[in-house]
Every structure is written in structure tokens, then in C-alpha cells.
């Protein structure tokens, strides 16, 4: 991905997530089963891995945030770990 496009998309998605956190999330009761919350996880993943891999990690996490999963502490994986997609 072109460097400026990656930087633009990273800022764009981070702004969307912050908008959600400040303007939309407070309107609803907290339902996230994980720590950190799914939006905080997505923000960290995008900042750490960029928009491509970060969004994939965030989507994977959001799909797990449901009544069929226990929840709990689930941090963004460290770079180079299998959980981060480096297989």
C-alpha cells in the first residue's frame, strides 16, 4: 500500500472509532464482553498494524463479542505472534 494512503486510512479509521466512542457509544449501555472494549481494541490494532491487518483483527474480535463467548481480557496480539496472523 502506498505510504500516504496507509497513513490516511489509519487516521480515517481512527477518527471513525473515536467518533463512535465519544458520540454513539455513550447512548447505549455497555455490552462488550472483553477488556479492553472492542472499540479500544480496534483503535489499538489499527494504530499498531495499520488499516489492513488492524481492521481484520478488529473484525475478528467483534465477531467473537457475543453471548456464546466468555469474554475477559483479550489484548491486541504482539507483533510476530501467531494470533497476529504471522503463520
N, CA, C and O atoms as a GROMACS GRO file, in nm:
protein
  348
    1UNK      N    1   0.085  -0.118   0.000
    1UNK     CA    2   0.000   0.000   0.000
    1UNK      C    3   0.090   0.124   0.000
    1UNK      O    4   0.194   0.127   0.065
    2UNK      N    5   0.049   0.222  -0.071
    2UNK     CA    6   0.126   0.346  -0.077
    2UNK      C    7   0.130   0.408   0.063
    2UNK      O    8   0.030   0.408   0.135
    3UNK      N    9   0.247   0.460   0.100
    3UNK     CA   10   0.269   0.511   0.236
    3UNK      C   11   0.166   0.617   0.277
    3UNK      O   12   0.112   0.611   0.387
    4UNK      N   13   0.140   0.714   0.189
    4UNK     CA   14   0.045   0.821   0.225
    4UNK      C   15  -0.097   0.767   0.237
    4UNK      O   16  -0.175   0.815   0.319
    5UNK      N   17  -0.131   0.668   0.154
    5UNK     CA   18  -0.265   0.609   0.161
    5UNK      C   19  -0.283   0.532   0.291
    5UNK      O   20  -0.389   0.539   0.354
    6UNK      N   21  -0.180   0.459   0.330
    6UNK     CA   22  -0.185   0.386   0.457
    6UNK      C   23  -0.202   0.483   0.574
    6UNK      O   24  -0.283   0.458   0.664
    7UNK      N   25  -0.127   0.593   0.573
    7UNK     CA   26  -0.138   0.693   0.679
    7UNK      C   27  -0.277   0.757   0.680
    7UNK      O   28  -0.336   0.778   0.786
    8UNK      N   29  -0.328   0.789   0.562
    8UNK     CA   30  -0.461   0.849   0.552
    8UNK      C   31  -0.568   0.754   0.606
    8UNK      O   32  -0.653   0.794   0.686
    9UNK      N   33  -0.564   0.627   0.562
    9UNK     CA   34  -0.665   0.530   0.607
    9UNK      C   35  -0.655   0.504   0.756
    9UNK      O   36  -0.757   0.486   0.823
   10UNK      N   37  -0.534   0.500   0.809
   10UNK     CA   38  -0.516   0.482   0.953
   10UNK      C   39  -0.584   0.596   1.028
   10UNK      O   40  -0.659   0.572   1.123
   11UNK      N   41  -0.557   0.720   0.988
   11UNK     CA   42  -0.619   0.835   1.054
   11UNK      C   43  -0.771   0.835   1.036
   11UNK      O   44  -0.844   0.865   1.130
   12UNK      N   45  -0.817   0.800   0.917
   12UNK     CA   46  -0.960   0.798   0.888
   12UNK      C   47  -1.033   0.699   0.979
   12UNK      O   48  -1.133   0.734   1.042
   13UNK      N   49  -0.983   0.575   0.986
   13UNK     CA   50  -1.050   0.475   1.069
   13UNK      C   51  -1.039   0.507   1.218
   13UNK      O   52  -1.131   0.480   1.294
   14UNK      N   53  -0.927   0.565   1.259
   14UNK     CA   54  -0.913   0.605   1.399
   14UNK      C   55  -1.012   0.716   1.434
   14UNK      O   56  -1.070   0.715   1.543
   15UNK      N   57  -1.032   0.810   1.343
   15UNK     CA   58  -1.132   0.916   1.366
   15UNK      C   59  -1.273   0.858   1.374
   15UNK      O   60  -1.353   0.901   1.457
   16UNK      N   61  -1.304   0.761   1.288
   16UNK     CA   62  -1.436   0.696   1.294
   16UNK      C   63  -1.458   0.627   1.428
   16UNK      O   64  -1.565   0.637   1.488
   17UNK      N   65  -1.356   0.558   1.475
   17UNK     CA   66  -1.368   0.487   1.603
   17UNK      C   67  -1.382   0.586   1.718
   17UNK      O   68  -1.463   0.565   1.808
   18UNK      N   69  -1.304   0.693   1.715
   18UNK     CA   70  -1.315   0.794   1.822
   18UNK      C   71  -1.452   0.862   1.819
   18UNK      O   72  -1.509   0.891   1.924
   19UNK      N   73  -1.505   0.887   1.700
   19UNK     CA   74  -1.640   0.943   1.689
   19UNK      C   75  -1.740   0.847   1.753
   19UNK      O   76  -1.827   0.891   1.829
   20UNK      N   77  -1.729   0.719   1.723
   20UNK     CA   78  -1.817   0.619   1.784
   20UNK      C   79  -1.803   0.621   1.936
   20UNK      O   80  -1.903   0.621   2.007
   21UNK      N   81  -1.680   0.624   1.986
   21UNK     CA   82  -1.657   0.621   2.130
   21UNK      C   83  -1.716   0.743   2.200
   21UNK      O   84  -1.770   0.731   2.310
   22UNK      N   85  -1.704   0.860   2.139
   22UNK     CA   86  -1.748   0.985   2.204
   22UNK      C   87  -1.896   1.016   2.182
   22UNK      O   88  -1.961   1.072   2.270
   23UNK      N   89  -1.950   0.982   2.065
   23UNK     CA   90  -2.085   1.028   2.030
   23UNK      C   91  -2.191   0.918   2.027
   23UNK      O   92  -2.307   0.945   2.058
   24UNK      N   93  -2.156   0.797   1.992
   24UNK     CA   94  -2.255   0.691   1.976
   24UNK      C   95  -2.257   0.597   2.096
   24UNK      O   96  -2.364   0.566   2.150
   25UNK      N   97  -2.141   0.551   2.137
   25UNK     CA   98  -2.132   0.454   2.246
   25UNK      C   99  -2.199   0.500   2.376
   25UNK      O  100  -2.264   0.419   2.442
   26UNK      N  101  -2.185   0.628   2.416
   26UNK     CA  102  -2.248   0.672   2.541
   26UNK      C  103  -2.402   0.663   2.540
   26UNK      O  104  -2.464   0.668   2.646
   27UNK      N  105  -2.462   0.651   2.423
   27UNK     CA  106  -2.608   0.645   2.413
   27UNK      C  107  -2.664   0.507   2.450
   27UNK      O  108  -2.784   0.492   2.468
   28UNK      N  109  -2.576   0.407   2.460
   28UNK     CA  110  -2.619   0.270   2.484
   28UNK      C  111  -2.549   0.214   2.608
   28UNK      O  112  -2.438   0.256   2.641
   29UNK      N  113  -2.614   0.118   2.676
   29UNK     CA  114  -2.547   0.057   2.792
   29UNK      C  115  -2.427  -0.026   2.746
   29UNK      O  116  -2.428  -0.078   2.634
   30UNK      N  117  -2.324  -0.039   2.831
   30UNK     CA  118  -2.207  -0.117   2.792
   30UNK      C  119  -2.241  -0.265   2.777
   30UNK      O  120  -2.302  -0.325   2.866
   31UNK      N  121  -2.201  -0.324   2.665
   31UNK     CA  122  -2.230  -0.466   2.641
   31UNK      C  123  -2.107  -0.546   2.601
   31UNK      O  124  -2.115  -0.668   2.586
   32UNK      N  125  -1.993  -0.480   2.583
   32UNK     CA  126  -1.873  -0.552   2.540
   32UNK      C  127  -1.831  -0.651   2.648
   32UNK      O  128  -1.826  -0.617   2.766
   33UNK      N  129  -1.801  -0.773   2.606
   33UNK     CA  130  -1.764  -0.881   2.697
   33UNK      C  131  -1.614  -0.885   2.725
   33UNK      O  132  -1.568  -0.966   2.805
   34UNK      N  133  -1.540  -0.798   2.659
   34UNK     CA  134  -1.394  -0.804   2.667
   34UNK      C  135  -1.334  -0.679   2.729
   34UNK      O  136  -1.396  -0.572   2.733
   35UNK      N  137  -1.212  -0.695   2.776
   35UNK     CA  138  -1.127  -0.584   2.819
   35UNK      C  139  -0.999  -0.595   2.739
   35UNK      O  140  -0.937  -0.701   2.740
   36UNK      N  141  -0.956  -0.492   2.671
   36UNK     CA  142  -1.022  -0.364   2.650
   36UNK      C  143  -1.148  -0.379   2.564
   36UNK      O  144  -1.169  -0.482   2.501
   37UNK      N  145  -1.230  -0.276   2.563
   37UNK     CA  146  -1.352  -0.282   2.484
   37UNK      C  147  -1.318  -0.304   2.336
   37UNK      O  148  -1.205  -0.281   2.294
   38UNK      N  149  -1.416  -0.347   2.260
   38UNK     CA  150  -1.393  -0.374   2.118
   38UNK      C  151  -1.347  -0.250   2.042
   38UNK      O  152  -1.263  -0.258   1.953
   39UNK      N  153  -1.402  -0.134   2.077
   39UNK     CA  154  -1.361  -0.012   2.006
   39UNK      C  155  -1.218   0.027   2.044
   39UNK      O  156  -1.142   0.071   1.958
   40UNK      N  157  -1.181   0.011   2.171
   40UNK     CA  158  -1.043   0.040   2.212
   40UNK      C  159  -0.946  -0.059   2.148
   40UNK      O  160  -0.836  -0.022   2.107
   41UNK      N  161  -0.988  -0.185   2.138
   41UNK     CA  162  -0.908  -0.289   2.072
   41UNK      C  163  -0.887  -0.253   1.925
   41UNK      O  164  -0.775  -0.260   1.874
   42UNK      N  165  -0.994  -0.214   1.857
   42UNK     CA  166  -0.985  -0.178   1.715
   42UNK      C  167  -0.891  -0.060   1.694
   42UNK      O  168  -0.810  -0.060   1.602
   43UNK      N  169  -0.903   0.041   1.779
   43UNK     CA  170  -0.817   0.158   1.769
   43UNK      C  171  -0.670   0.120   1.785
   43UNK      O  172  -0.586   0.162   1.707
   44UNK      N  173  -0.641   0.040   1.886
   44UNK     CA  174  -0.502  -0.003   1.910
   44UNK      C  175  -0.450  -0.091   1.796
   44UNK      O  176  -0.336  -0.076   1.753
   45UNK      N  177  -0.534  -0.182   1.747
   45UNK     CA  178  -0.492  -0.272   1.639
   45UNK      C  179  -0.460  -0.194   1.512
   45UNK      O  180  -0.362  -0.223   1.444
   46UNK      N  181  -0.543  -0.096   1.479
   46UNK     CA  182  -0.520  -0.016   1.358
   46UNK      C  183  -0.395   0.070   1.373
   46UNK      O  184  -0.318   0.084   1.278
   47UNK      N  185  -0.375   0.126   1.492
   47UNK     CA  186  -0.255   0.208   1.514
   47UNK      C  187  -0.128   0.122   1.512
   47UNK      O  188  -0.024   0.168   1.466
   48UNK      N  189  -0.138   0.000   1.560
   48UNK     CA  190  -0.021  -0.088   1.570
   48UNK      C  191   0.013  -0.156   1.437
   48UNK      O  192   0.130  -0.164   1.400
   49UNK      N  193  -0.088  -0.204   1.365
   49UNK     CA  194  -0.068  -0.285   1.245
   49UNK      C  195  -0.108  -0.217   1.114
   49UNK      O  196  -0.083  -0.272   1.007
   50UNK      N  197  -0.168  -0.099   1.122
   50UNK     CA  198  -0.214  -0.034   1.000
   50UNK      C  199  -0.357  -0.072   0.968
   50UNK      O  200  -0.414  -0.158   1.035
   51UNK      N  201  -0.416  -0.010   0.865
   51UNK     CA  202  -0.558  -0.031   0.837
   51UNK      C  203  -0.593  -0.171   0.788
   51UNK      O  204  -0.702  -0.220   0.820
   52UNK      N  205  -0.507  -0.236   0.713
   52UNK     CA  206  -0.540  -0.369   0.660
   52UNK      C  207  -0.548  -0.475   0.769
   52UNK      O  208  -0.655  -0.527   0.798
   53UNK      N  209  -0.434  -0.505   0.828
   53UNK     CA  210  -0.427  -0.608   0.931
   53UNK      C  211  -0.504  -0.566   1.057
   53UNK      O  212  -0.567  -0.649   1.123
   54UNK      N  213  -0.498  -0.436   1.090
   54UNK     CA  214  -0.569  -0.387   1.208
   54UNK      C  215  -0.719  -0.406   1.198
   54UNK      O  216  -0.784  -0.446   1.295
   55UNK      N  217  -0.776  -0.377   1.080
   55UNK     CA  218  -0.920  -0.397   1.061
   55UNK      C  219  -0.957  -0.544   1.067
   55UNK      O  220  -1.062  -0.580   1.122
   56UNK      N  221  -0.873  -0.631   1.011
   56UNK     CA  222  -0.901  -0.774   1.018
   56UNK      C  223  -0.902  -0.824   1.162
   56UNK      O  224  -0.990  -0.901   1.200
   57UNK      N  225  -0.805  -0.780   1.242
   57UNK     CA  226  -0.803  -0.818   1.384
   57UNK      C  227  -0.927  -0.764   1.456
   57UNK      O  228  -0.986  -0.833   1.538
   58UNK      N  229  -0.965  -0.639   1.425
   58UNK     CA  230  -1.082  -0.578   1.490
   58UNK      C  231  -1.210  -0.651   1.453
   58UNK      O  232  -1.295  -0.676   1.539
   59UNK      N  233  -1.225  -0.686   1.326
   59UNK     CA  234  -1.346  -0.758   1.282
   59UNK      C  235  -1.352  -0.895   1.349
   59UNK      O  236  -1.458  -0.938   1.394
   60UNK      N  237  -1.238  -0.963   1.354
   60UNK     CA  238  -1.232  -1.095   1.420
   60UNK      C  239  -1.274  -1.083   1.567
   60UNK      O  240  -1.348  -1.168   1.618
   61UNK      N  241  -1.228  -0.979   1.633
   61UNK     CA  242  -1.263  -0.956   1.774
   61UNK      C  243  -1.412  -0.925   1.789
   61UNK      O  244  -1.477  -0.980   1.878
   62UNK      N  245  -1.466  -0.838   1.705
   62UNK     CA  246  -1.607  -0.800   1.713
   62UNK      C  247  -1.697  -0.921   1.690
   62UNK      O  248  -1.801  -0.935   1.755
   63UNK      N  249  -1.658  -1.009   1.599
   63UNK     CA  250  -1.737  -1.130   1.574
   63UNK      C  251  -1.736  -1.225   1.694
   63UNK      O  252  -1.830  -1.302   1.712
   64UNK      N  253  -1.631  -1.219   1.776
   64UNK     CA  254  -1.624  -1.303   1.897
   64UNK      C  255  -1.700  -1.241   2.014
   64UNK      O  256  -1.727  -1.311   2.112
   65UNK      N  257  -1.736  -1.115   2.006
   65UNK     CA  258  -1.802  -1.046   2.117
   65UNK      C  259  -1.952  -1.074   2.110
   65UNK      O  260  -2.030  -0.993   2.060
   66UNK      N  261  -1.990  -1.190   2.163
   66UNK     CA  262  -2.130  -1.231   2.161
   66UNK      C  263  -2.156  -1.322   2.282
   66UNK      O  264  -2.061  -1.363   2.349
   67UNK      N  265  -2.281  -1.354   2.310
   67UNK     CA  266  -2.314  -1.435   2.428
   67UNK      C  267  -2.254  -1.576   2.428
   67UNK      O  268  -2.252  -1.640   2.532
   68UNK      N  269  -2.206  -1.624   2.314
   68UNK     CA  270  -2.151  -1.759   2.308
   68UNK      C  271  -2.004  -1.765   2.346
   68UNK      O  272  -1.948  -1.874   2.359
   69UNK      N  273  -1.942  -1.649   2.364
   69UNK     CA  274  -1.801  -1.643   2.407
   69UNK      C  275  -1.795  -1.586   2.548
   69UNK      O  276  -1.873  -1.499   2.585
   70UNK      N  277  -1.701  -1.638   2.625
   70UNK     CA  278  -1.688  -1.600   2.765
   70UNK      C  279  -1.644  -1.455   2.784
   70UNK      O  280  -1.688  -1.389   2.879
   71UNK      N  281  -1.560  -1.405   2.696
   71UNK     CA  282  -1.509  -1.270   2.712
   71UNK      C  283  -1.386  -1.270   2.801
   71UNK      O  284  -1.315  -1.370   2.809
   72UNK      N  285  -1.359  -1.157   2.867
   72UNK     CA  286  -1.243  -1.145   2.954
   72UNK      C  287  -1.136  -1.058   2.892
   72UNK      O  288  -1.161  -0.979   2.802
   73UNK      N  289  -1.014  -1.074   2.944
   73UNK     CA  290  -0.901  -0.994   2.897
   73UNK      C  291  -0.851  -1.048   2.764
   73UNK      O  292  -0.816  -1.166   2.753
   74UNK      N  293  -0.847  -0.962   2.662
   74UNK     CA  294  -0.806  -1.003   2.528
   74UNK      C  295  -0.733  -0.886   2.461
   74UNK      O  296  -0.795  -0.809   2.387
   75UNK      N  297  -0.602  -0.872   2.487
   75UNK     CA  298  -0.528  -0.760   2.429
   75UNK      C  299  -0.497  -0.781   2.282
   75UNK      O  300  -0.508  -0.892   2.230
   76UNK      N  301  -0.458  -0.675   2.215
   76UNK     CA  302  -0.411  -0.684   2.076
   76UNK      C  303  -0.284  -0.769   2.080
   76UNK      O  304  -0.196  -0.743   2.162
   77UNK      N  305  -0.272  -0.868   1.991
   77UNK     CA  306  -0.153  -0.954   1.994
   77UNK      C  307  -0.025  -0.878   1.961
   77UNK      O  308  -0.027  -0.779   1.887
   78UNK      N  309   0.084  -0.925   2.017
   78UNK     CA  310   0.214  -0.866   1.989
   78UNK      C  311   0.256  -0.898   1.846
   78UNK      O  312   0.215  -0.999   1.790
   79UNK      N  313   0.336  -0.812   1.788
   79UNK     CA  314   0.385  -0.836   1.653
   79UNK      C  315   0.469  -0.962   1.651
   79UNK      O  316   0.550  -0.985   1.740
   80UNK      N  317   0.448  -1.045   1.550
   80UNK     CA  318   0.523  -1.169   1.536
   80UNK      C  319   0.456  -1.289   1.600
   80UNK      O  320   0.504  -1.402   1.584
   81UNK      N  321   0.346  -1.269   1.674
   81UNK     CA  322   0.277  -1.383   1.736
   81UNK      C  323   0.182  -1.447   1.634
   81UNK      O  324   0.139  -1.382   1.539
   82UNK      N  325   0.151  -1.574   1.656
   82UNK     CA  326   0.058  -1.644   1.566
   82UNK      C  327  -0.079  -1.579   1.568
   82UNK      O  328  -0.148  -1.577   1.466
   83UNK      N  329  -0.121  -1.526   1.682
   83UNK     CA  330  -0.252  -1.462   1.692
   83UNK      C  331  -0.261  -1.338   1.604
   83UNK      O  332  -0.370  -1.296   1.566
   84UNK      N  333  -0.148  -1.279   1.572
   84UNK     CA  334  -0.147  -1.159   1.488
   84UNK      C  335  -0.152  -1.195   1.340
   84UNK      O  336  -0.152  -1.106   1.254
   85UNK      N  337  -0.155  -1.323   1.309
   85UNK     CA  338  -0.169  -1.365   1.171
   85UNK      C  339  -0.038  -1.399   1.102
   85UNK      O  340  -0.037  -1.420   0.980
   86UNK      N  341   0.071  -1.406   1.174
   86UNK     CA  342   0.201  -1.440   1.116
   86UNK      C  343   0.223  -1.590   1.126
   86UNK      O  344   0.291  -1.637   1.218
   87UNK      N  345   0.168  -1.664   1.035
   87UNK     CA  346   0.180  -1.811   1.040
   87UNK      C  347   0.268  -1.858   0.929
   87UNK      O  348   0.291  -1.979   0.915
   0.00000   0.00000   0.00000
